Amino acid sequence: MSETFTIRLSVNGCELEGRAEARTSLADFLRHELGLTGTHVGCEHGVCGACTILLDGAPARSCLTLAVQASGARVETVEGLAVDGELHPIQRAFLEERGLQCGFCTPGFLVSTLELLRRNREPSDDEIRDALGGQICRCTGYQSILASVRRAAEKLRETDGG
Amino acid sequence: MAEGRFVGRSVHRVEDPKLLTGSTRFIDDLALPGMLHCAILRSPHAHARVLSVDTSEALSLPGVAAVVSGEDALRWTERALTVPAGWGTHCLATDRVRFAGEPVAAVAATSRALAEDALERIRVEYAPLPAVVDAGRAARPESTPLFEEHGHNIVFQRRFRWGDVEAAFRGADRVVERSFRWHRLGANPMETFGVISQWDPVEGSLTCHGSFQSQSQMALGRAASLRLPSHKVRLISQPHGGSFGGKGGSRGTDITALLSRKAGGRPVKWIEDRIEYMSGGASQSWDRHYTASLALDRDGRVGAFRVKLLDDLGATAEGFGAVSAAKPLASFTGCYAIPVAEYDLTIVATNKLPGSPYRGMGPPPHNLVLEQLMDVAARELALDPAEIRRRNFIPPDRFPYTIPSGNEYDSGNYEAALDAVLELSDYAALRARQGAARAQGRLFGIGVVSTIEPGVFDWNAYSILGMPSTGVPEGCSVAIDILGKVIVRVGFAHEGQGQYTIATQLLADFFGVELADVQVVPQDSLSAPPHFGPGGSRLGVALAGAVLGAAEKLARKLSLVAAHLLQTESEKIELRDGAFAIRGVPGAMLSLAQVAGTMLARSDLLPPGVEPSPEATYVWTAPGRTQPDELGRAKSYLTAANACHVVAIEIDRETGRVEILDYFIADDCGTRLNPATVEGMIQGGVAQGIGAALLEEYHYDASGQPLTATLMDYLLPTIHDVPETRKTAIVTPSPFTPLGAKGVGEGAMHTTPAAMLCAINDALSPLGVVATEIPATPERLWRLMKEQPR
């Protein structure tokens, strides 16, 4: 199993390169090879959604995706949201509405929200639930997450308008 | 103070910017130079003798640095200390395995994948033994003992009787009795346990980074199990992704410590994977069989409450799982003025995963039982569930109130909470909706439940099972630096409850500075003042006590210096708007920075005999706690929060699926230090309570094999399962705590399962059947409806 492959991909707009075994998951590659530890692994079998990243713009479980599959792809992670420490409107909304407690599942919720709000600036509650139905949070009971996404949508609409 | 600029307000959490950017360092985000990775070989048998373990082939694999097995455990470790005593094992099986998933051997290699490859090369010979899986059979003398030295599987047995229960039942107008089954469930934080252990062969010391809920507690346990002097064990708790009591980690810490020792002191990391967590970690709690009864008069007043509990602990008493059967004594009779009670408790060992603590620590199943019986009685007496509760509430003028099992409730106004939630829910309209739904043949149910959440946990609650202590000290140090910034050093890591924010709010108000002028700095187990950290709905209250105690001590010290510099007496100095000022003299003031800076950099200006340290430490513990008397009665948990929930549900007759229609909550946890944090705790507890009521269950087959080892088999509530609840606050401050706050961290877990099952049974009542088992899965409810009496 020791043969390794060179993986080149774009992460949060940066062209990066690293090496991985064929069996290495994208989550492990991002975290341990590229040092992007903001993406978390909660269950390693694709249920909890903590490891969700955007792969060519679509949400994907990085624990079920092999690093070699992401070769040449465009990956977006939580690290790409804030600019110079300035929170993204989605992060700001989660802060204001308390859409997190322990914060371990949060990166997955944030990128899933990003993907939802890119395609739908005014989602209904049911559309939010559908978009986040694959993300498990054990702390919040989801009410504040729902409120966070509503507020994030408002903020982004204001930005659009401005 | 409770209405300061920051305390009492929903200020944003200081923890959140780092969490939201993914820059908080959780344990698996940490790497140390030369670090190895651990994988653990686990028993495939629920019960077997271990005849031999051959690790030679694994050790010969390139990249493998060390392998450990039972013989290393015998050489270097002791059995885990347990409560009750004598039901612990070594971290690796020595001669016997007692549950499927028990660690048997472990490998440290240059990568986790390689370490897992090496596990396949370890050969273990087992001789299977009969598995004890059924709790009722475990209690019988003929069951195969898990621990031969005991000769039986009864871990603990005692009947507590408070008052003349027999007479109360004999004289009752009505007795209701039911049996209930609460199936195994557990914490399942989104982050499992993880640790990096490093043995120092020169010092003979151990340093561990890990997701430790209580690093001091864990450090003491490791010193004992690893036979190390306590001052040679340093634990550093990393921020962690939730715990809810179920983080565990003692075996993993010991195993990685042994591997590091064998690998010459290289650091060894182990990140528990989800399957390991679910089949071998701190994931399972409360496997309970109840029979309980109430004695009532014809008006519905309860004269006595009797509970018989058979608690299926699993294989060992490691990890404080057993003591959760003792906590119900802290709130045995709930919100009700029930004069006498009995608790007949048997805890048995079986070949399942050892039980662990979980949010609520025991009372949630107990509350479920009491609240169901209240509803059964209400139906028999044709009383509304709200009315039977109202008739039995402890009246607000009788606090502090001592319950039969010995604990003292600090304060409460249960009728006010009930009225508030009935109003919030428009209860009459809800009942009218139910009437209309029933007329259409729909199974519409309403649950109305009032419970107590014991807050500020104390070890003395567990003395009856052998825990020797009273009091749980929580300390912190508060310092002002040379530029006037405030630093508070604490003994716990971020876990999710927002306690750093609470400390920041308190100190910003106390010293009159901005939130951004305060920094919370976590310390390791050897550096922090005496501490426990989060657990038992305690830290908010305990931390407030510690922070305010330290701040007051420090202010007195700084006042002496300020008085000297301002040429006045310290009694005339007051702390106002971030400065020490002479009372009544405008302009005569020194800033925090001036006073602290003088202490640290101008010793020539200090009054004689003043220590140049703008810093103070204070350790808080709950006042007035007592050891149990001969009947097991103690003043244990300091606060009694109260919640009243109203939930409306509908059961699908065809599928047995429960849909939650509306959920209302009135919660009284005294003064709210940060209301948004309190609401988050409550809503999170609702979600876990709904999981308990409808979804979550660990299954075992007849041979003790776990059948729920992934999150595909064990269902956690998703955003589709948890309703948005409407909440209102009642505030009855505690007379016993620093700001009148009560413990609320375990929140709605105490109430939601009971409320859900009450609603389900209200829905089922036209069919004449009663659900007595949770989770009330679609299958269980469907079967119950099919078996209904015609």
Interface residues (C-beta under 8 A of the other chain):
Chain A: M1 E21 R23 T24 R31 H32 L36 T37 G38 T39 H40 V41 G42 C43 E44 H45 V47 C48 A50 T77 V78 E79 L81 A82 G85 L87 Q91 F94 L95 E96 R98 L100 Q101 C102 G103 F104 C105 T106 P107 L110 I128 R129 L132 G133 G134 Q135 I136 C137 R138 C139 T140 G141 Y142 Q143 S144 I145 L146
Chain B: S10 H12 R13 E15 D16 P17 L19 L20 T21 G22 S23 T24 R25 F26 D28 D29 A31 A113 L114 D117 A187 N188 P189 M190 E191 T192 H240 G241 G242 F244 D273 R274 I275 H494 E495 G496 Q497 G498 A676 T677 E679 G680 Q683 G684 G685 V686 A687 Q688 T710 L711 M712 L716 T718 I719 H720 V722 E724 T725
